[in-house]
Each structure stands twice: as C-alpha cells, then as structure tokens.
Amino acid sequence: MTRIARKKQHRGYTHLQKKYRTRRKTKDLDQIHEDLEPDNKEKLLHQTIDYDKPGSGQFYCLTCARHFINKNALHEHFRTKLHKRRLKALQTEPYTQKEAEAAAGMGSYQPRRQMNVTSQEKESDENMQDVSTKST
C-alpha cells in the first residue's frame, strides 16, 4: 500500500454534505406552535389549490408540517410513530427570550408549562360528527 492510497479520498465533498443535510429540513417546533394558532391553522388547513405540492396542497398535517397525496395517506400518517413523537414534543411550551434571560441569570427561572396539543385527526372526526348531527 502506498502513501497515496492511505490518504483521504473524500476531500472536497463538503458542498454535497451540506446539501443533503439541509434537504430534509422541516419546520422547528416553535414555528409549528405559531402554525397551531387558530387563524394560522385555518389558513394552512384550507389552502388554495397548488399543483406543485403533493395532493395539490389539500392534505396537510399541521404538527409535522407535511403535505400528503390523498386523505388516506394523511390518515395513515396519523398512526405512525413519527407523528406521535411530534405530538409529544409539541406538548412542551416553546422557548422564549424571557426564559433565555432567566437561564443567564437575569431573572428567576420558571419551568416550561405543558400544553395540550391534540391530533388533527381527532378534530376532523369531531367536525364530521357535528355535521352528521346537524343534518339529521
């Protein structure tokens, strides 16, 4: 084995590594908390038709910030571990500037509160039951 064969062969691939690292970047938890506010929630759930997005942008999971191709795929997603983990992660209140200052010694620290985040599937099932009771 010569010296040339022992040297690193992957030099100069940092631009490729950065591209693949950021390719699957999703929204952070604090951005999703903003999306879960009622006015933002309505805008995201009732988007205009956009043919560039999967399912024309009509089937969207708020907690995971993902588009799906049809209603069946969306309901299958609600049962996956990824969705359930995201729901659990969203139950803690997002960090704020006030909390960062308290951790730095500029105030008294108060632990973050737990928030009640429900799945979008349960809300849609409740809406369907409300519609069915009104029609009868």
C-alpha positions as CSV (number, residue, x, y, z in Angstrom):
1,M,0.0,0.0,0.0
2,T,1.4,3.3,-1.0
3,R,1.0,6.7,0.6
4,I,-1.5,7.8,-2.0
5,A,-3.9,5.0,-1.2
6,R,-3.9,5.8,2.5
7,K,-4.8,9.5,2.2
8,K,-8.4,10.7,2.5
9,Q,-10.4,10.2,-0.7
10,H,-13.5,12.3,0.2
11,R,-11.9,15.7,0.2
12,G,-13.9,18.5,-1.4
13,Y,-17.4,17.0,-0.8
14,T,-18.5,19.4,1.8
15,H,-20.9,21.2,-0.5
16,L,-22.6,17.8,-1.2
17,Q,-22.8,17.0,2.5
18,K,-24.4,20.4,3.3
19,K,-26.9,19.9,0.5
20,Y,-28.0,16.5,1.8
21,R,-28.1,17.7,5.4
22,T,-30.4,20.6,4.7
23,R,-32.6,18.8,2.1
24,R,-35.0,17.3,4.6
25,K,-35.1,20.3,6.9
26,T,-38.6,20.6,8.4
27,K,-40.1,23.4,10.5
28,D,-38.9,23.8,14.0
29,L,-41.2,23.2,17.0
30,D,-41.6,27.0,17.7
31,Q,-42.6,27.6,14.1
32,I,-45.2,24.8,14.4
33,H,-46.6,26.3,17.6
34,E,-47.2,29.5,15.6
35,D,-49.0,27.5,13.0
36,L,-51.2,25.9,15.6
37,E,-52.8,29.3,16.5
38,P,-56.4,29.4,15.3
39,D,-56.0,32.0,12.5
40,N,-52.9,30.4,11.0
41,K,-54.4,26.9,11.4
42,E,-57.4,27.8,9.3
43,K,-55.1,29.2,6.5
44,L,-53.0,26.1,6.5
45,L,-55.8,23.6,6.5
46,H,-57.8,25.4,3.8
47,Q,-55.1,26.3,1.3
48,T,-55.8,27.2,-2.3
49,I,-55.0,24.5,-4.8
50,D,-51.3,24.4,-5.7
51,Y,-50.4,21.8,-8.2
52,D,-46.7,21.9,-7.3
53,K,-47.4,20.4,-3.8
54,P,-48.3,16.8,-3.2
55,G,-52.1,16.3,-3.2
56,S,-52.4,19.9,-4.6
57,G,-51.8,21.2,-1.1
58,Q,-55.2,19.9,0.2
59,F,-54.0,17.2,2.7
60,Y,-51.7,18.8,5.2
61,C,-50.5,17.6,8.7
62,L,-50.1,20.7,10.9
63,T,-48.0,19.1,13.6
64,C,-45.5,17.5,11.2
65,A,-45.7,20.3,8.5
66,R,-46.1,17.8,5.7
67,H,-48.3,17.5,2.6
68,F,-49.8,14.2,1.6
69,I,-51.1,12.9,-1.7
70,N,-54.6,12.0,-0.5
71,K,-56.8,11.7,2.5
72,N,-56.0,8.0,3.1
73,A,-52.2,8.7,3.2
74,L,-52.9,11.5,5.7
75,H,-54.9,9.2,8.0
76,E,-52.3,6.5,7.7
77,H,-49.7,9.1,8.8
78,F,-51.7,9.9,11.9
79,R,-51.0,6.4,13.2
80,T,-47.2,6.5,12.6
81,K,-44.6,6.8,15.3
82,L,-43.2,10.0,13.7
83,H,-46.5,11.8,14.1
84,K,-46.9,10.6,17.6
85,R,-43.4,11.6,18.6
86,R,-44.0,15.1,17.1
87,L,-47.2,15.4,19.1
88,K,-45.4,14.6,22.3
89,A,-42.6,17.0,21.5
90,L,-45.1,19.8,20.9
91,Q,-46.7,19.4,24.3
92,T,-43.9,21.4,26.0
93,E,-44.2,25.2,25.7
94,P,-41.6,26.7,23.2
95,Y,-38.6,28.6,24.5
96,T,-38.9,32.3,24.8
97,Q,-36.5,35.2,25.2
98,K,-37.6,35.7,28.8
99,E,-36.6,32.1,29.6
100,A,-33.2,32.5,28.0
101,E,-32.6,35.6,30.1
102,A,-33.6,33.8,33.3
103,A,-31.2,31.0,32.5
104,A,-28.4,33.5,32.0
105,G,-29.0,35.0,35.5
106,M,-31.2,37.9,34.6
107,G,-34.3,36.7,36.4
108,S,-35.9,33.8,38.2
109,Y,-36.3,30.6,36.2
110,Q,-39.7,29.1,35.8
111,P,-40.1,25.7,34.2
112,R,-41.9,25.4,30.9
113,R,-45.6,24.5,31.1
114,Q,-47.2,21.5,29.4
115,M,-49.5,22.4,26.5
116,N,-52.5,20.3,25.3
117,V,-51.9,19.5,21.6
118,T,-54.4,17.2,20.0
119,S,-54.1,15.4,16.8
120,Q,-55.7,16.8,13.7
121,E,-57.4,13.5,13.1
122,K,-59.5,13.8,16.3
123,E,-60.5,17.4,15.4
124,S,-61.6,16.3,11.9
125,D,-63.6,13.4,13.4
126,E,-65.4,15.7,15.8
127,N,-66.2,18.1,12.9
128,M,-67.7,15.2,10.9
129,Q,-69.8,14.1,13.9
130,D,-71.1,17.7,14.3
131,V,-72.1,17.8,10.6
132,S,-73.8,14.5,10.8
133,T,-75.9,15.5,13.9
134,K,-76.9,18.8,12.2
135,S,-78.1,17.1,9.1
136,T,-80.4,14.7,11.0
